[in-house]
Amino acid sequence: MNTFRWLTAMCLAAALPAYASSAFKPIEMNDSQLAELRGRFVMPGRIVSFGLVMSTTWTNAAGDTSTVAANMHIDASTVTPQFYVQTTSTAGTGTSRPTGSGTVIGGAGLGSGKGVTQSVRAAGDGNSAYNNVGINVTENGLAPANLMQSGQVLVAGGSIAGNSAAGRVSISANHGGLQMAIQANGNQGNAVQQIGGGNVLQGTVLQGNGNFVNNMTQLNVVLGSNTLNNAALNCNLDQLKGLRAPGY
């Protein structure tokens, strides 16, 4: 009996280091596991202001610049959220610009991505393209006072489009989302941004030379102070005490 116990103890001791090292080895969690974690949410009462700003700018080799931008702001005084759209255009030096001759193929799956999808595909030289997504969260703040929103109102299901110096600009609000795009003149390419349904898409296709493109999406959230009183905090602490191991 003593020999059997001694062999059992030796086997357990030999196996323990390997088991312990694998148990404490960090592993990467997948999206489905992260989705089950708690603590990712903010109660609606704490959000005192929410804003969305999107803009796309295209500048070609001749210096022609076109910008399309949209913004929306929601706070306690908002009755109906509205997107306000502005388009600006500036002519360049007037110098001739060679027609883009590059060809970009494929990319059909980019429009079906989940989360944030960003892409830059180029078939030219001397181009610069940027895709930027930012989330700005301010705690214990106040809603912006007298925030003036200017531009043309974009109604749900509507669209705004027109020609500009660097290309044709368009923006639409369909299927619960917002999309803006610039189709550059002279076969130089196109840029698109889209947000809605929990997804953000930013994509640029460059078929010519010497273009500068900038896609920007910014979410601004202002949180009020935590309104939990002492009674609520004590209740939460009592619940945590019940999870504590006896004698610890």
N, C-alpha and C positions, 0 to 999 in steps of 0.2 A: 504494500500500500504506500509506504514512504517513497519507494522508488518511483512509483507511478506519479505521485504528486510532484516529485522533484523534476521528472521529465516534462510534466505539464507546465510547471513554472518556467523551465528553461525555454520551452517553445514559445510561451507568451512573451518572455523578455526579449527573445530574438526577433519576434514579429513586431513589437511595439515601435521601434524607431522608424521602420518603413511606413507603418500605418500613420504615425503621427506626422511625418514629413508630407505625406500625400494629403492629409486632412487639412493642414494649414497652408498648403501651397495655393497662392492666389489664382483664381480662374476668372475668365471674362464672362460676364453675364450677357445673355442674348436679349433681344428686344422684348420678347414675351415675358421673360423673368422680370425685367425692369418695369414692365407695365403693371405687375402685381404689387410693386412696392408702394407703401403709403407715404404720406407726407409730401406729395407732389402738387397738392392743390391749395388754393387760397379761397377762403370763403368769400362769396360775392360782396358781403357787407364791408370787407376791407378794401375793395377796389373803389377808389374815389375818382379815378380818371383813367381813360384808355384812349390811346391815339395810334393811328397808322399813317405813315408817310411812305410813299413810293415815288421813285423818279427814274427815268431812263434818258440818258444824254448820248447823242451821237455827233461827233465832229469828224469831218472828212479831211482829206489831204489839202483841199483848197481853203480850209478854215470855216466852211459852212457848219453851223451848229444848230441842232434841234433838240429840244427837251420837252418831255411830257411828264407831268407830275400829278399826283392825287394825294389828298389827305382827308382824314376823318378823325373826329374827336367826339368822345362820349363821356359825359359825367352825369351827376344827379339831376341836372337841369335839362338834359337832352330829352326831347319828346320823340323825334324820329331821326335816327342816324342818317347822315348824308355824306356822300363823297363829293368833294370839290376838286375840279380838274382845271389845270392850267397848262397851256402849251406856249412855248417861246421859241423864237427862231432868229438867228443872226446870220447874215450873208458874210462870206469870207472875202478873200482878195480878188475873186473873179477869175483866177487863173484856171486854165484847163485842167481837167482831171481825167486820167485814162479810165476807161470802163473796166470794171473788174472782170477778170477772165478765169478766176479760180472756181473750182467745183467742189462742194462738200456734199458727201452722200452719207446715207445711214442716219442713225440717231432717232429712229422711230420710237424706241422704248423710253427715251428721256421724258416724254410727256406723261408716262404712267408711273413715275417714281413716287414713293411715299416719304413724307417728311420734307427735307430740303434737298432739292436737286439743282445743281449748278453745273453749267458746261460752257466751254469756249472752244469753238472749232474754227480753225483758220486755214485758208488756202491762199494766203497773200503774205506780203512782207511789210515790216515796219509798223505793225498794228499793236495797239494796247487795249486790253479789255479787262474789266473788273466786275465781279459779282460780289455784292456785299449785303449781308443780312445781320441786323443788329437788334438786340432786345435790351431796352433801358428800363430798369425797375428802380423806382425811388420809394423808400419806406418812410413812414411817418411824415408824409408830405401833404400838400394841399393841391387841389385841382388848379390848373392854370387859370388865373383871373383874366376875364375879358379877352379870351382867345378869339381873335378875329380870323374866320376862315373865308378865303376869297377864291374866286374862280367860278367856273360854270358847274352847276349842279348836275351830277350824273345819277339819273333815276335807275331803280332796279329794272333790269332787262333792257336798258338803253345803251347807246354807244355814241361816241364822239370821234370824228375822224377828219383829217384835212391834210393838205400838202404844206410842206415847210421847206426851209433852205436845204437841209441835208437829206430829206426824204419824207415819206408819208407817215404820219403819226396816227395812232388809233388807240382808243381805250374803251372797254366795255365792261358791264356788270351783268353777268349771266350765271344762272345755276348756283347762286349763293357765293360767287367768287368775283374777283376783279382781275382783269387782264389788260396790260398795256404793251404796245409794240411800236417799233419803228422799222419801216422798210426803206433802206437807204437808197438814194438815187445812184444811177450809174452802175447797177449790179454790184454794189459794194458789200451787200449782205443785209442782215436783219438782227434785231434784238427784241427779246420778249421777256416779260415778267408776269407771273400769275400767282395769286394767293387765294386760298379758299379750300374748304373741306379738310382742314388740317395739313394741307400741303403748300409748299412754297417752291416755285420754279423760276429759275433765272437762266437764260440761255442766249448766247451770241454766236452768230455765224458770220465769218469774215471772208469775203470772196475777192476783195481788192486790196490796195496797199495804203498805208499811212492813215489808218482810221483810229480814232479814240472812242471807246464805248464804256459807259459806266452805268451799271444797274445797281440800285440801292433800295432796300426795304428796311424800314425802321419801325419797331413796335415800342411804344412808350406807355408804361404802366406806373401809376402812382398809387401806393398803398397807404391807407390811414393807419393810425396807431392801433395796436391790439386792444380790443375793447373788453377782453375777459376781465371780470371782476374777481375779487378774492374768493368768493364762494365757488365760482366756476373753476378757479385754479385749484382750490382745496379738493374739489370733487375729482379732478384729473389726477392729483397726487394720490388720493385714496385708492383709485383704480390701479395705479402703478404699484402701490404697496401690496396689493393682493397678488401681483405677479412675482413678488420677491420670494426667493427660496427661504424656507424656514431656517432661522438661525443665522442668516447672512447679514 
